[in-house]
């Protein structure tokens, strides 16, 4: 049974939310209090201080032992949740079990070593923190075993492998954070099972066999692409601090802030280029006021969020050393005008994160394509704020430690921080498996957060914590224990935007349960953006003051090709001005927690046709998965004279003569918890024949359809036409639905894209190799963010045995930001998939400097009318790879065919293009057969493509063509042995007839291009 109090959340979010409430009830048990030994090296580095300060570490321990929030909860998660990292007998994943402190894989040259590094770094850090908090020797032993195992790696066994610079920086930081705690805390000399003391040898071996080889192999370049650069310098900075390498540290700090020596400023991952200020006088600024932006927001918001999470981690790493930088050059400085890395660039990270939060919350956000093009902010992953957990850390550090009025300076960031599920990233499965900073930050929480509890876990996306309000008059109200959004509909509607959306399995029914209360009938549209075409439209009934679920269906079957926001939904209510809508929360677990009544009628229904004066009866039942529920129906909008059975949903209506035209029927069904509505559209026709013709909507007698679909249409329509007058009134609506179904089977031979008139080949026309068929619609949508995916081989398209395409040009557009991966492509054609003809008159180029425009490339002269079944796209001269580790990747965002598709099953008379010479007939005196020849010559300058059929129309009665290939529609034909005729080419056929009556033999010669 549905319950109004049941509240759930998606599994992805719940795993984190639920963990925040876990852990032992009392203070932790400790056996000793390890005291770190602070020092300052000759190079000026503070120790222990690697992403934390000794003061922060000690304060965190005090609060954990005193059972004070939020330290208590975060520590409990670390010590009890996930992945075995807190196991008191933890072993390195990279150990050789037969030897002490020896790596199983001593060479670091592939993903196996990387995976072990990710896991062992998290294990080492977990164990080091547990040791510091509890004083238990076993935890120190475990951390030391991991660190010593990795310190025995083979320094000559390092080799770069794909993405190594991305995935290893933060793990090395974690490993060295653990080593920093071990190195500067004393060991218990009474423990003899394993040597616990850190030695100079440990330091040297870690430097020689892990830190330095990783730096020179993975992290030595400052030319990495945007946030890949950010990932890379995480390990470089940590290594420089641990080894007291001042020159490397100072260089890397500048790489972090400005990276002025990069030769690729267009992809520079330094803070200033990555988060530019777009001044109001910048000609690219169309907003009229200055603003900041994170450059990778044009790529997608997963990458944009990576910048937020990892830059705050890097700033924490630098700040733990007390380093200040020059406000302009970004180099470490002790000058009087030097600033903290947080303040660098005018609080640059804060301002960039504010713009990121503005967009992710659902607000329109200014943008400038600094390349001079017309790109915008990507909608990919929009709304996924739960994954950008660095936002809360940014807010708290700037507010409480950098004395910035964040609420005034960065209001969107402040709102997003208040919507977060905690103050920092919790320890858990998502952390060790990825490459981001975050979970270690609970040690460095600002003291002002001491005693503050994490937001309550209601298991819902609550309006007060997961929404913003746009148009309409909104405010937040509280009634008893319920806090909700209260909106009044205005002429522009009333919109509430939910972020952190995670849909249920969209391959099946995927209801999004929204708890609402209304005082009037309104219309609801759900869309991916404020201005996007809705993926759902429904009528919301007047709930008469009762809280009820409404359940828009997000399934693929219900939404079709309409785009959903990846992690965001714009719910817009419209209707009578002043109507009120209260919204409490969204329950994304509706498929498992609710059993709403479900109508069979699609969200966007097809119009049904009825006849005036003829009684129309329709059943609109809503099924409820819970048999104990009672479903009640209500007419929200039905035509005058119609009646609805509230118990069954059955509608009865006899349209009057004055009701000819369009009508909308809206019905609701409720089980007392959820309300579902459906809309039916009826078109009343004056008589049966009019209704029959109207039901054929979509059929155009002037259009050219594929031969099979047109034949099916005519064959199935004919018997229905014969039943128009004889079918009973009761059965006539069903006959009209059959007519509609028949018309929907029609397929245009040449469907066209509205944007440029090219062939819309996404309409189930081709089979492919290499290219995923699911990517095809994205290659004709004029969006350079939807792509072919990364391709590593030639792509072939097969239009099928019954079709050929003659193209006069091809349009190919690169994927946004990766023009090099479209460079050097040629298009080839074939009819046997063996011999290929070059069609494109030139290769594609890199159009990055032209805003990634689509190149329309004409075919080679003379190929404009040549028809091919197969097309091949091949990179003949690839552009420079984005990452040398990934050579040979091609991708494109648009692929257009300018030309026509030809139906081999549709006969084309090409007789006018040939000369046919017919010999006289001779009689064989033994067989009495009449024989002759026909020579057919192509008299044009174009190849005549086949299959080619020589037909003998009107052959004399009583005469039979003995060597006919076949008979089509009563006409005998001979298939030419040549599949096509080149200009000037001749083919000679033999004709053999039986003529028992010895009549004159005559016929009309034709050459038909068709596949029989």
Secondary structure, DSSP 8 states (H G I E B T S, - for coil): ---SS-----HHHHHHHHHTT-S-SS----S----B--EE-TTS-EES-SSS-HHHHHHHHHHHHTT-TTHHHHHHHHHHSSTTTT-TT---TTB-TTSTT-BSS--B-SHHHHHHHHHHHHHHHHHHHHHHHH--HHHHHHHHHHHHHHHTS-GGGB---TTHHHHSHHHHHHHHHHHHHHHTB---TT--SS-----HHHHHHHIIIIIHHHIIIII--S---THHHHHHHHHHHHHHHHTT-HHHHHHHHHHHHT-TT-S-GGG--SHHHHT-EE-TT-TT--SSS-EE--GGGGT-HHHHHHHHHHHHHHHHHHHTTT-EE-TTT--B--STT-EETTTHHHHHHHHHHHHHHHHHHT-------TTSS------TTTT-GGG-THHHHHHHHHHHTS---HHHH-HHHHHHHHTSSSSS--SSHHHHTS----GGGGGG--GGGTT-------SSEEHHHHEEE-SSEEEEEEETTEEEEEEE-BTTBEEEEEES-----TTS--EEEEEEEESS-EEEEEESSSSS--SEEEEE---TT--EEEEEE--HHHHTT----SSEEEEEEEESTT-EEEEEEEETTHHHH----EESS-SS---EEEETTSEEEEE--EE-S-TT---EEEEEE--TT-EE-TTT-EEEEE--GGG-EEEEEEEEEE-SSEEEEEEEEEEEESSHHHHHHHTTTT--TTS-B-HHHHHHHHHHHHHHHHTTTTS-HHHHHHHHHHHHHHHTT--BTT-B-TTT--B-TTTT--EEESS-GGGGGGGSSS-TTS----B-S-EEEE--TTEEEEEEEEEEE--TT-GGGTTTEEEEEESSSSS-EE-BSS-----GGGTS-EEEEEB-TT-TT--BSEEEEEESS----SSGGGTT-B--SEEEEEEEEEETTS-EE-GGGEEEEE---EE-TTT-EEEEEEEEEE-SSS-EES-EEEEEET--TT-EETT-SEEETTEEEEE-SSSEE-TT-EEEEEEEEE-TT------EEEEEE---
